[in-house]
Amino acid sequence: MPTLTSLLSRRDFVRGAAAVAAAGSITSAAAKPRPNILWITCEDIEPLLGCYGDRYAITPNLDALAREGVRYPQAFSPAPVCAPSRSCLITGVYATSLGSMHLRGYVPLPRGITCFTEYLRQAGYYCSNNEKQDYNFVAPPGAWDESSYTAHWRKRAPGQPFFSVFNLL
């Protein structure tokens, strides 16, 4: 008589269990009000903002966003350069595992890897990316509702929650 372990590999079992758990959380999340998510990234800014304690920085609007939202005072980059770091952020996988550690590699995503914005879109979020698309891989068609220099959360349907990325240099 076949056993569960002979029918499924451990990896398949974990994937299936994760999918069931995720489906339950997406369903329960849909019943609750969902927050809008504004993700602002700046390259090489260091802690030179008022919200991080810089005495000379005058950044009242960013300080207000930081006060009312979430900021990351001890965030670390998973890769030493920009594009591989972006590939890690959007997939949750180290660049060395994705094959995206070299600049301008544009490798295909390994099978089974999903950009987290695809999960947000499945949960009803409008996802926009203004504008960095350099992930060292070709983003799947379902990763963004819009990814361009004119992408903006204001283009979403009325009442639709959003996840919007703005990349500043």
N, C-alpha and C positions, 0 to 999 in steps of 0.2 A: 504494500500500500504506500503511495507517495506521501511524503511529509511536506509540510510547508517549506522547510529549508531545501528540499530537493526540487520544489517547483519555482521558488523565487531565490534570487541571490540576495545577500544582505543589502547591497546597494539598491536593488529594486524595491525591497521592502521599505527601506528608509525613505526613498523617493515617494512611494505610495503613501506612507504615513504622513510625510510632510505635505503632500498635496491635499490630503483629507483635512489636516489641521489648517492649512491655508484657506481652503474653501470655507471652512467654518468661520474663520476670522473675517474673511471678506464679507460673508453673509451678515455676520453680527455687526461689522463695521458699517455696512450700508444702512442699518437701522438707526445709527447714531449720527449726530451732526459731524461732518468731517471738516477738519481745519484746512484752510488754504495754506499752501507751503510755498514760500518765496526763498529761493536758494541764491544767494549772491556770492560769487567767487571772485577773488582778486589774486592775481599772480604776484608773488614777491612783495606783499604789502607788510609782512611781519606784523607785530602788534601796534602799528602806528595809527590807532583809532582811539577816540576818547573812551569808548566802551571797554577797551582793554587797559585803560589807565594812563594813556599818553597825556601828559599835561599840556602839550602844545597843540594837539590835534583838536580842531573845532569841527566836530561831525555830529551836530545835534540830531539830524534825521536818522542817521545810522545808529546813534546812541539810543534813540527812542525805539527803533526796531529791535535792538538787542535787549532792551529793558522789557519789552512786551512779548518777545519771542524766545527763541532758543539760540544760544551762541555756544561755541565750542572752544573753551579756554585752553584745552590741552589736546588739540587735534594734531595728528601726525600723518604725514604723507606716506602712503604705502609704496611709493616709487620715487626715485630722485628727480624725475623730470615731469613736465606737465601732462603730455598726452598719455603716457602709461598710467599716471595717477588718475586721470579721468576714466580710463578703462576699468580701473579697480573700483572707483566710486559707483559707476553705473551698473556694474555686474556683481560687486561684492566678492570678486575673485582676484587673487594676486596676479599681477601682470605676467610673472614667470609661468603661472599655470595656464593663462590664456594664450601665451605666446605674443603678448603685446608689449613686451619690455623694451623693444628697440623702436626708436623714433621712426615714424613714417613706414611702419611695417604693413599696415592694412591687411592683417591676417583675417581669415574667416573665423567667426566665433565657433568655438567647439560645440558640438551637438549637446543639447540640454542646458546651455547657458542662456539665461533670459535677462534682459535689461530690466532693472527694477521699475522703470517707467511703464513697462508693459503691464506689470501687475497693478500699478496705480490706474492705468487706463481701463483695465478690466473692472476695477472698483468704481469706475465712473468719473475719475479725475480727467481734467483737460491738462495735458502736459505740453509745455512749450519750452524751447531752448533757444536763447538769444545769445550766442550764435556758435560758440565753439562746438564743432562737430568732429574734432580730431580725437578719436578714441583709439587710434591705431587698429581699428577694425571697422568694417562697414556696418553701420547700425542697421538692425532689422527694420523693415518698413513699419512695424507696429510700435517702435520705440517712442515716437513723438507724434502728437497731433500736428505740431508745426515746429520746425527747426530752421531758423533763418535769421537774418539781421532785423527783420520786422516782426519776429515772433513775440507775442504778448498774451498774457492771461486775459486781457480784455476781449479777446476774440472768442471766448468760450460761450456756451449757452447760458442764459440767465439762471442763476442759482447753482450752477455747476461748480463744484470745488476744483481748485487748480493746484498744480505743481509747476512752478515756473522758475527757470534758471536764467540768471543774467550773469554773463562773464565780463568782468571789467579788467582792463590791463593795468 
